């Protein structure tokens, strides 16, 4: 305590003027101006940043953008509603007296210019010039946005939006009114950015001015209701976007303000030292101070301001979205709610007989912060204790505190290591009660038990943690927590620790396998050295295979020996040893699983792309012109491609994997590639499928990499071969041999550029190495099984043939017999278009594949009237129509645990 006070006094001269930012209003804290002793108070605190980026500003920006999108959607699709609304408003305002209209127009025109100027003068007098600068910047940006919106509505917007936002000007029936008011949006942006909404009087004046201005413009026919709403939304959104981008002036209370606040509630502080604490998982623990008084014991003071209290908002919002209501708490509380909740939990915990910090005073520190004053408890957190200091008595004392809370139905909600304090006498004190809950349900109480047994298990092991819990709570209470013993029910810091331990276990397993492999190879070398008389003889294939099987067996045994159970599994086993009949099925805490949410979003994206493509299709013309025999042939080739894809994958997997399930996974890939680039989605899905099928992660990646590598080689060879064949044909519009040569020269130039630039060379080498790591040993395994190799290469050739024949059948379906191309030409077009599609960043190569295939067919002499519908049919059969069965296969395999 003396060190904190000495350090505070030593830094007094440095912090006296540095802690009061220029933008801090004079009435920031109670007693800051009228206390004659405020300047004599010493403090020890790091300098606060001048500006902060508030999550609340970002949320308002996103809400404003969403509101603008919804408004434009209503204007575009609900034309009848917008027209009826305008007619009703015009009919109602048409009955207003002319004198009232003129007075309102004159008053609003004057006030809308005078109010911002008056507010700016008031802020400048109070030395708050930074806010004025923010407001001017927001006004300029809002004006630019209004000009861009006016230009878009006038030239590119749909007619329905233009009709909703404009109408004939009363002064000139041939001209239209402005879609967005160029002077009103900047005023709204300015007034929002300077913080007028926090001052009730100025806010009331602003709303009166806005209503008068809107009324006068509507009555006189210079605007529409949707135009006014859009203007307000643009100004509001631009203001908060500006505030989040440049940051808002930091109005957090400083150490000097804290001292004045303590004097205001009757204390006489001498010094304050801010505690250096790690960032909380919730981000809203507040800043903590150790305060010494002129007389009496020291204090622990927690200061919570709006910015700090809003930290972690997005994480809590995500938890509220994915978890059921009883497992979460409010994503964003007001300062008053946070103050009341912490005070209530502090009093309730002490009344229940638990050791908790004693709250002795609370107070506001201006409009944006509150403080909570506790008696100084001292001690160290459980995380800071050495392992030898965590005795069985300490564990029992911790459980006794939790038992006291649960006896009064109080849930702590965050029993992590930094929330358990141990003083010098060994007394356990529970802190961090802000996130707790009174009158808690049974599930919340069981979650507390699961959390604490995991927290203690991380320090002393599962056996001691479970034994201490059973000794205090009883076996039944501990057994009831098993359904809650899952990562999603634990705190964020605990989950991070469990993930770190899992990575360390995986690393130890990999090292054990590598060591076993090294020892097996060394044993073979030693055996070969001992039998030097036969060293010149080549070992037979059976001997090589036997040695490889022995090496794999040794690696599997080493992996089994090195495999460790995770902590949660160990805790379950310890509890089941005491209560074998305990429930082990995890409780359903998730409202929406992340995988389900991702699947829904992916389905929405796929449906969007599908609808955008189908809207441009003239189905009547297609049905009238198509030759249905060739259409059915194209459908057959498209269906056969999934069998070929399964063969191409399984040919590079020595392990036994079900063929039908592999084919279903390839069908599921037709859905995945809609929501991800083709070169990424297929690789990830096949790797995941092989892992779920029992193939080890490294071998699964190597198998998919080997398949990709062989496929790339086959693709290049076939492109060169068919390019050469087309070069021998007398095509009237293109010399394919020259095209092939130009393509090869282009590839050569790109290779030279990549290899000559160090940054590009390192980037490509790193990506290729990570993609094909372990591919060469996997290919050697496959080469020893000719049947597998034939299956893989045959599947790749069959896959390419199916797509080429599908495209050829699509061409013939719309051709008249004289406009068809040779198979070699169709193959060159397909191979080139498929390469572009894999390189394109769009899902499934949408746009790039259609354009390249159409241009390629036209370049080879096919009429545009045949090429366009042929490519459309081909893409429908190979990309769009398989989306629904692919989605069904994806969900089926996910439910079966195959993905």
N, C-alpha and C positions, 0 to 999 in steps of 0.2 A: 504494500500500500504506500509505503514511503517512496519507493522507487517511482511509482506512477505519479505521485504528487511532485516529486523533485523534477522528474522529466517535464511535467506540465509547466512548472514554474520556469524551468530553463528555456522553454520554447515560448514563453509569454510574449517577448518582444517580436518574435517572428510571426506569431499567429494573430496578434492583436488587430492588425488591419487587414490581413489576408483572408480572413474567414467571412467577410461581409462583401458579397459580390456587388458589383455596381448596380445590378438590376434588382436587388432585393428591396421590396417595398418597405417603407418605414414602419408599417404596422405588422411586420412579419411575426413577431412573437409578443406575448403578453409581457408588459413591463419593460420592453426593450428600450423605449424612449424615456420613460418617466423614472427609471431607477438610477439614482445618482451613483450607485456603487457598481453599475454594470461594467464599466471600463476596467475596474480593478480585479475582475474575475479572471483567473488564468485558465487556459485550456490547452489541450494537447490533441491535435486532430490534423490529418492530412488535408491539403488544400482541395476543395471540391471543384469539379469541372465547371466551366462557365456555362456550358450547354449540355443538354441531355436529349436523347432520342426516346420519346415516350411511346410505349406500345399502344397506349390509348389513341394517340394520333394516327398510328398505322391502322388500327381497327376502324376508326372513323373514315379514313381514306378508303378502305376496302368496302365499307358499308355504302359510302357515297357512290363509288363506282358501280356497285351492284344495283343501287337504286336507279342510276342513270340507264343501265342496261335494261332493267325492268320497264322503266318509263318508255324507252324507245321501242321495246318489244310490244307493249300495249298500243303504242301509236301505230306500229306497223301492222299488227294483226287484228286489233279490235277497232276497225275503222268506224263501225256503226256506233260503238260506245263513245268514241271521241267526238263524232259529229253530233250525237244527241246531247252530250255534255255542253258543247259549245252553244248549241241552240238554246238550251235551258238557261245558261248563264246570260246570253245576249237578251233573252226574253225578260229575265229578272232585272238586269241592270238597265234595260231600256226604259223602265218606269221611274228611274231616279231623276230628281229635279236637276235642271241644267245648272242652277246656281251652286248646288252642292257639288256637282261634278267639277265646275271651274275652280271652286275653292279648294277641293281635294287635290286637283292637279297642280295648282299653284303652290299649295303648302308642301306637297310631297317633292316637287321639283326643287324648291329652296332647301328643304330640310335634308334631302338626300345628299346634298353637297356640304351643308353646314355641320351636320352631326359628326362626320368623320374628322373635319377640321377641328371642331371643338374638343373631341376626344383626344386628338393628337396633341393639342395645346395642354390639356390636362395631364397627359402622360409626360410631356416634356417638362412641365413644372415639377413633377415628382421624380424627375431624372430617370425616366424609364424609356430612354431613346431606342434601346434595342428592339423593343416591341414595335415601335413605329417603323423601324427599318424592315422588320419581318412583314408587317402589314403592307408596306409599299411593294415589296417583292412579290407577295401573294397577289396583290392587285394587278401588277404588270403581267404576271403569268396568267391570271384569270382572263385578262383582256386578250392575250394571245390565243387562249383556248376558245374564247367566244368567236374570234375572227375565223379560226379554223373550223369551228362548228357551223358558222354561217356559210362558209364556202362549201363545206361538205353537203349541207342540206340543199343548197342551191344547185349543185352540179352532179352529185353522185347518190344522194339519198333516195330511197324508194318514194313513190308518189304519196303513199299513205302517210309516211312520216312528214313529208313536206306539207301536206294538207293539215296535219295535226298541229304543226308548229307555226304555220303562217296563214295569213288570210289577205285578201285584197286590201291595200292601204286606203284609208278614207280619203286621203288627198289625191290619190292617183289610182284608179281602178286597174290600170295596167301593171302596177307595181305591187310587190308583196311586202308585208311587214317583216321585220327582222326575226329570225327563228330564236335567237338569244339576244338579250338586251346588252349591248356592249358597255353601258355605263353602270348597270345595276349589279351584274356579276362581280366586277372588280370591287364595288363598294362592299358587297357581302363578304368577299374574300378578305378584304382589308379589315373589316370589323371583327371577323372571326379570328384572324391571325393575331390581332392585338389583344385578344382576350376580353372582349366586351361582354361575353356571355357570363363571366364571373362577377360582373357588377350589375346588380338587379336594375338600378335606375337607368343606366345606359342601355341595358337590354330591352327594357320596356319602351324606351324612346325609339330604338331601332325597329322593333316590331310594328310600332304605330306608323312609322315612316314607310316601311315596306308594304303594309296593308293599304295605306293611302295611295301609294304609287301603283300597286297592282289594281286597285279599284278604278283609279282614273284611267289607266291604260285599257282595261277591259271594257269600260263603258264607252270610251271614245273609239274602240275598235282597232287599236294599234297593237294588239297582242292576242294570244289565245291562252287558255288555262295551262295547257301543256308547256307552252313557251315560258310562262312564269315559273312553273315548277322546275323545268330544266335549268333555267337561269339560277335559281336558288341552289340547286344541287351542284351545279358547276362551281359556283363561288365557294360553297361550303367544302366541296371535295378538294379543290385546288388549295384552299387555305390549310387544311390539315396535311395535305401532301407536302406543302412547303414547310410547315412546321416540323414534320418528321424528317425531311431531307436535311434541313439546315440545323435542326435541333432547337429546342425551346430554352429560353433563359432559365438557368437553374435557380429555383427558389427554395431549395432544401434548407431547413434551419441549420445554422452553424453552431459551433460550440458556445459562442457568446450568446446566441439566442436561447440555447438550452439553459445556460446559467441564469439568464433573466427569467425564464419560465419557472425554474426551481425557486427563485426568490419570490416569484409571484404566488406560489402555493405555500409559502411559509418556511422554506428551508434556507440555510445560509451556507452555500457551497464555497469551498476554497479553491478547488481545482477539479478538473475533469480530464480523464485520459480515455481515449477511445480504444476499445478492445479490438485486437486484430483477429478476426474470425474468418474461417473459410466460408465460401458462398454456399448458402443453403440450397437444398434441392427445390424448395418452393420459391426462393428468391425474395421472400417477404418477411424475413426474421427481424428486420430493422437494424439500425446501428446501435451498438451497445457502448455504454460509458460507465467507467468506474469513477464515482464522485465522492470526494472527501468533504466533510462538513466542518464548520468552525467548532461545533460541539455535537457529540453523538457519534454513533457508528456510521461507517460509509454506506453508500447506496449503489445499487445497480439500476441504471436508467436505460430504457429502450426507447428509441425514437423511430417512429414509423411515418414516412411521408408518402404522398400519392405515387411518386415514381417508384419508390422501392416496394411499395405495397402492390403495385401492378406488375412487378417482375414475375416471370413464370406464367404469365396469363395464357400464352398460347399452349404451353404444356398442359396446364389445367383444363383449358378448353378441349384439348384433344382427349384427355382422360374423361371429361364429362361426356364427350361424344361416343367413346368406345366402351365405357364402363357403365354398369347399372347405377342408378341414383344413390343407393345406399353405400356404394364403394367410393364415392367422390364427394367433394365439397364445392362450394360456389367458386366459379372461375375468377370472379372479380368482385370483391367486397368494397363497400365504402369505408372510409376511415372510421366513421362512427361505428359501423358494424364490427370492424376489426377490433376496435377498442373495447366495445361492450362484450364481444365474445371472449377475448383474452381475460378481461376482468372477471367475467362470470366463471370461466373455467378455473382461474386461480382460486377464487373463493370456494367453489364447489369441491376442488381437490383437497383443500385444507380441511373443509368441513367433513370430508369423507375419511379423514385420518391419514392421508398420504402426505409425504414430505414434498412440498412444492414451494417455490419462491413466494414470499409473502408480499402481496401488493398493498402498498400503503398510500398511494396517491396516483391520480391521473389528471391530465390537463391537455388542452389544445395548445399548439405552438403556431398560432396563426391559422389561416384557412386551409393550409395544405399539409399539416403534420400534427401528430399527437405524441405524447410521451407517457410512459408507464414507469412509475417509480417503485422499485422493490427494495426490500432489505437485502443487504449484501450477504450472499450465501457462501461464496468462496468455493474452493474445491477444484477438482479436475474432471474432465469428461471421461467416459469409459474408453473412448478411442485413444486418449492420451496416456492411459495406464499401461504399464508393462504387463506381459502375460503372467509373470510371477505374482503380480499384485492382485490379480483377479482370483480371489479365493472362493471356496464353496460358500462361506458365510456371506460374502459380498453378493454372490448369485442369489442366495435365498432372500437377502434383504431387498434386492431388486424385485423379485417376484412378490414379496409382501407388499411393496408399494403398488404394484399393478393389481394385486388382489383387493387392496383398499379401494382403488378407483372402480373396479368392476363390481364391488359390493354395492355401490351407489349408481350403477349403470352409467359410468363415465368412460368414454372411449378416448384414448390418447391420440390415436391415428398416426403417430410418428415416433415409435419407440426405437429410434436408431441410436448408434453409439454416442453421438454428440448431444442427445437429449437426456442422457443419464449422467448425473453429476455425483461425484463422490467427494465428500469433504474430508478434512484431516482426521476426524474421528471414525471414518468409515461409514458414516450415514449416507444413504442414497437419497438423492433429491431428483425428482422428475421435472424437467423443464420443457420448453417448447410446447406449451399447452394451447397455443393459439388455434391450431388446426383440430382440436378435440371436439367432442360432442357430448352433451348431457342427454339423459334419457335415451341412450343408445340402444339399438336393437341387438339381438343375439349375434348376428353375423359380424357386426363391427367389433364386438368384444372378442369374438373368436379370431378376427383378423389381427387384433392387438397381440393375442397369445402367439399366433403364427409369426408375427413380425419379431417379437422379442426373443422367441426361441431361436430364430434365424440369426438375429443380431448377436446373441450370446454364443451360438454355435460357430460363428465366424471367428470368435476369439478363443474359446476353450474346447471346441469340438462338439459333435452332436451328442455324444454319450453324457457328458457333464451338463450340457444345456438341458437335455430332456430330463435327466435325473433331478436337477434343481427345480424344474417346473413341476414335475410330478410330486416332489416332496412338499410343495407349498399349495398348489392348486388341486392336486389329486389326479389320478390317472384318467378319469372320465373327462375332465375339463381339457386336459392336454390332448386326448384322443379326438375330441370334437373339433380341434383346430386343424386336423389333417386335410379336410376339403379346402381349407383356405391356404394351405401350404403350396403356393404356386407363385411364380415370379410376378405376375400381374397384380397380386395383392400386396406386394412388398413396396417399400419406399424406393425412390429413384436411386439413391446412393447405394442401397443394399443390392438392387439389381445390377448396378454397375460393378460392384465388388464380385458378385457371382459370375458375371460375364468375364471379368479379368481372371478369376480362378479357373474358369472353363478353358480359357485360352492357354493358361499355364499347363493345365492337365493335357491338353491336346499337344502342346509342344513337347512335354515329357514322353508322351506316347510316340510321337514321330522320332524323337531321339532314340528311344528304345528299339524301334523297328530298324532304323538306320544302323544302330550298333549291331543288331542281330544279323543284318545283311552283310555288314563288314566282317563279322566273325565267320560267317559261312563262307564268304569268298576267301578269307585268309586260311580257313581250314582246307579248302580245295587246293590252294597254292601249296600249303605244307604237304598235303598228300601227294601232289604232283612232284614236289621236290624229293620226297622219299622214294618214289618209284621212278628215279632218273633213268633207269634202264629202258623204260618204255616211253621216254619223253618225246621221241621222234614220231611216235605213232599218233595218228589223229584219233581223238575220242569219237566213238560212235554216237549216232543220234539218240539211242536209248540212254547212253551214259549222260549226255548233255541234258536230256529231259529229266532224268532222275536227279541230277544235281540241282536243276532249277526247281523241281518239286520239293526237294529237301530245303532249299533256301526259302521258298515261300512258306513251308511248314514252320521253319524256324522263326520267320518274321511274324506269322500268325500267333505262335506261342509267346513270343516276346510281347506282342500287342495285348494278348490276354493277361499276361502277368503285369504289364504296366498300366492296364486300364483301371481307373479309379472311379468310384461313385461320387456324384456331386453331393453337396451338403444337404440339399433338400431330400434326396433319396436316403441318405444316411439317417436323417431325422425321422423319416417315415419308418425305416426299419427298426429304429430304437423304440418308437412308440408302439409299433405292431408287436414287438417283443413283449411289451407289457400288456397291451390290449389287442390280442389277435383279431378280435371282432370289430375293431375300430373302422369307421367308414374311410375309404381311401379314394373314392371317386371325387375328382376336383369339382368344386362348386362352380356354377356358371356365373362368373362375375362380369363377363364382357357382354355389353349390349350388342355391339357389332364387332366382329373379328376383323383385324386389319386386312387379312386375306380376302374376306368377303367384301370389305369396302373397296379394296383395290380391284377386285373382280367386277364390282358394280361400275366403278369409274371406267375400267377398261371396256366393259360392255357398252357404256354410254358413248365412249369415243368411237368404238367400232360402228355403233348404230349411226352416229353422226356422219362418219365417212361413207357408210353405205347409202344413207339417204341422199347425201350430196351427189353421189354418183348416179343413183337411180332417177333423180329428178331430171337429168339431162337425156334420159333414154326415151326414144319414141317407140314404145312397145308395138304399136300398130304396124309400123313399117317393118320392124324386125320380124314379126309373126307372118306378115304377108310375103316377105322376100326369102325367108330362110328355107333351105332344103333340109327337111327334118331327119332324113337318113344320116347326113353328115353331122347334124347337131347331136343325135344320139351317139354317134361314134366319138365325138368330142367329149361327151359326158362319160363314156366308158374309159377313154384314155385318162381323163382327169381323176376318176375313181381309182384306176390302176396305179396312179402315181403314189398313193399312200402306201400301197403294198411295197412298191419299189423303194420308197423312203425308209420303211422299216428294214428291208433287206440291207440297204446301204449303211444303216446304223449298226445292226447286229453283226455285220461282217467284221467289225472292228472291236467286238466285245467278246473275249474268250469265254466269259462266264455265261451260264445258262440264264436267259431272260425270255419270258413268254412272248411268242411272236404276235399273238392277237392283241395283247395289251400294248406292245410296242407300236403296232399299227394304229391303235386308238390314240396313243400319244402323238403320233404324227398328224392325226385328224385334229387333235386339240391344238397342235401347232398352227393350224390354219386360223384359229381364233387369236392366238398369242401374237402372230405377226401383224395383225391389224392394229394392235396397240403398242407395238415396239418395232424398231427397225429389224428387217428380216435377218440380218447378219448377227443380231444380238438375241432376239427373242427365241429363235430356234435352238441356238447353242445353250442358252440358259435352261430351256424346257427339257431338252434331251439330257443335259447333265443332271438336272434334278430328278428326272425319271430313272436314270441308271442308279443314282444313289439310293432312291427309294426301293429299287429292285434288288438291293443287296450288294451292289458294287461299291467298293471303297471310294471315298471322295476323290483322291488323287487319281485313281485308275479310271473313274468315270470321266473326269476332265480330260485325261489322256486319250481315252477312246473317242470322245467327241472331237478332240483336236486332231487325232489321226484321220477320222472321217472327213473333217473339214479340209485337211491337207491333201488327202487323196482326191477329194472332190475338186479342189482348186486345180490340181495338176490335170485331172481329166477334162475339166472345163477349158483350160488353155489348149490342151492337145486337140480337143474336138473343134475348138474355134479355128485353130490353124489348119486342121485337116479339111473341114468344110469350106474354109476360106479358099484353100487351094483348089478344091473341086469347083467352087463357083467361079474361080478365075479361068477355068477352062471353058466356061459357058459363054455364049455370045449374047450377053444381055444388052439391050439397046441403050439403057440410061446410066449404067454404072459399070465400071471395071473393078470387080471385087478384088482382084489381085493387087491393084494399086491401093485400095482401101486397107487391105491387110498389111501391106508394106508400110503405109503411113501410120497405121496403128502400132506396129512394132517399133517404128522410129520414135513415136511419141512416148511409148513405154520406156524405151531406152533412155530418152532424154530425162524423163522423170526419175528413173533410177539413178542416173548420174547426178542430178540435182540433189536428190536425197542423200546420196553417199558423200557428196562434197560439202554439205552443210552440217557441221557437228551437231547442232541442236536437233535437226530433223533426223539425222542418222541415229542419235541416241533415243529419240522418241519412238522411231519405228522398231529398232532393235528391242527396246524394252517391252513394247506391246507384243511383238511377235514371240519373244521369249516367254512372256507370261501366258500367252495363248497356247503355245505348243510345248510347254514344259512337260517333260515326261512322255512326249509323243513317240520319240525314237525307240525307247525300250518297249513301249506298247506295240509299235509296229513290228518289232522283232518277235514279240510273242505271237502276233497274228501270222507272220510269215511262216512260223512253224506249223501252222494249221492251214493247209492249202484250201480246205473246204470253206473255212471262214473267209479267206481272202477272195476266193471266187464269188462267194455270196456278196461280199461288200462291193467289189468292183462291178460285178454283174448288176447289183442293185443301183449303183450310180449310173451305169450306162442305160439301164431300163428306165430310170427316173428321167434322164434327159430325153430319151426316146419318147416317153409318154407325153412330156410337155411339147416336144416338137410335133408329134402327131396330133395332139390336141389343137395346137395353133394351125396346123395344116388343114385339119378337118373344119376348123372355124372359117378358114379362108374359102374352102370349097363349098361351105354351106351358103355363102353369099356370092360365089362366083358363078359365071355362066358356062364354065368349061373351058373357055379360052383365056381367062384371066388368072389361072392358077400358076403357082410357082413350083419350082423343083424342090425336093426335100432338102437338098443341100442349101439352097437359098433361104428357106424357112428356118433351117437350123442355125445359119449364121445370124439371122435377125433375132431369133430367140436367145441365143447365147450372148449376143451383145446387149440386148435389152435386159436380160437377167443380171448381167454384170452391173449395169447402171442401177438397176433396182436394189441390189445389195449395197451399193455405195450410197444411195440416196438416204437422207435422214428421215424421210417420211415413213409412216407405218406401211409395211407391205410394198414400199416403193411406189406409193400412189402418186400419179402424175408423171414421174420419171419413166416408169415402165410403159405406160400408155403412149407417151410421146415418142419414146425411142422405137417401140414396136411399129407404131403407125408410120413414122418417117422411114424406118427401115423397109417396110413392105412397099411403100410408095417409091423409094429409091430403087428397088429391084424391079419396078415396072408395073406394080399392081395399082389399079385405079383407086382414087381416094374413096369413091363410093363403095368399094369392096373392102378396102383396108380398114376403114374406121369401124364399121359394124363387126368385122371379123375380130379385131382386137377387143372390142367391147364384149363380144360373146366369150372370147377366150378368158378375159379377166373375170367375167361373171362366174364362169365354171371353176376357175382355179383360185380365185381370191374371195369373191363376195358371197356366192351361194354356200360355200363350205363354212361360213362364219357361224351359222346357227348349229349345225352338227358339231363344229369344233367347240363351241361354248358348252354344249351338252356333254361332250366327251371330257372337256376340261373339268367340269364340275363333278362328273362321275368318277374320274380318276382321283380328284381331290378328296372326295368322300371315302374312297377306298384306300386312301393313304398312299397312292402311287405317284402323287405329285405334291 
